[in-house]
Amino acid sequence: MFSNAKSVYVADSTGDQLLVEISEHMGFVTIEVGDKFRMAISPDDAFDVVDALTMVANDVSSHVGED
């Protein structure tokens, strides 16, 4: 793993813990989830992903507890 890498454990919808690792390599942001998913994207695309996650997460939190 690169020294600039960040990692966090997240729980999926079944409660399983997954390791998510984010790093930069040769100008690309690499996102790895567990040992099954990996993608390398441009920094601009990484910001787009962050924006989309933030918007969706904000919508989800407003519906928690609703039936």
Secondary structure, 3 states (H helix, E strand, C coil): CCCCCEEEEEECCCCCEEEEEEEEECCEEEEEECCCEEEEECHHHHHHHHHHHHHHHHHHHCCCCCC
